[in-house]
């Protein structure tokens, strides 16, 4: 039986990797050296994933910005269409006035 960390990839008892344990530093009593090592490992992992996270954040921001601009543009387009409806309404009023004039005229 190999010692922990001695090169044996699986623990003979339960078949799990010995380095895959998750520990809670608030429940287990750890030495300051162990806590410092955990912080160093966490910092290294954070720095390793930072470029991917930055790219995802940029893509997400650009996507949200594109949606906002699309909504803003559509709003302007819709408001410009309202003028068209106003012109139709004016033409309808003029047609009604002509119809009334014909009906009451001769």
N, C-alpha and C positions, 0 to 999 in steps of 0.2 A: 504494500500500500504506500503510495507516494505521499509526501508531506504537502501541506497546503502551499500552493504557489510553486511547487517543485517541478512543474512541467506537465503533470497529468491534467489533460483538459477537462475531464469529467470526474466528479466525486463518485467514488465507488459505492457509497451508501444509497444515494438517491438519484444519481445520474444528472445532477445539475452542475453547472460551472461554479466554482467557488467564488469567482469575482462578480457574480450576478446578484449578490444579495443587496437588498435595499435596507438601509438602516435609518432610524430616526434619531438625530442627535439630541433631541429633547428627552427621549425616553431612556436611551442608553448612555451610560457614563463614558465619555470619551476624554482622552487626554488633550491638552492644548495642542500638542504636536499633531495628533490625529485630526483635530478640527482645522488646523492650519492647512494640512495636506488636502482635506476635503475642499476647502476654499480655493486652493490652488488648482485642483482638478476642475472644479466648477468654472473657474475663470478661464481655464484653457478650453473647456468645452464651449463656453459662451463665445470666446474669441474665434473659435473654429467655425461656428455657425453664423457669425456676424455678417459676412458678405452675402450669404444666401438670404438671410432675413432682410438685409438692406435692399436687395434686389426685389424681393417679394413686396416689401413696403412701398417701394417706388412704383412697381406695377399696379399695386392696389390703389395708390394715390392717383395715378394717371387714369385708371379705370373709373374711379369715382368722379374725378374731374371731367372726364369725357361725358359721363351720364349727366352731370350737372349742366354742362354746356349744351348738351342735346336738349334737355328740358327747357333751358333758357332760350335757345334758338327756336324751338317749337312754339314757345309762348309768343315770341315776336311774330312768327309766321301766322299764328292764329289771330293775333290782334290785327295784323295787316289784312287778313281775310274779312274782318268785320267791316271794313270800308266797303268791300264788295257787296256785303249784305245791305249796308246803308244805301248804296246806289240802287240796288234792286227794290228796296223799300220806297225810295223816291220815285222810281219809275212806276211802281204799283200805285202810288198815290196819284200820279199824273194820269194813269190809265183810268182810275176810278173817277177822277174829276172829269175826264173826257166822256166817260160813259154816262155820268150824271147830266152833263151838258147836252148830250144827244137825246137822252131820255126826256128831259124837260124842255128842250129847244123847239122843235117843230110842232 
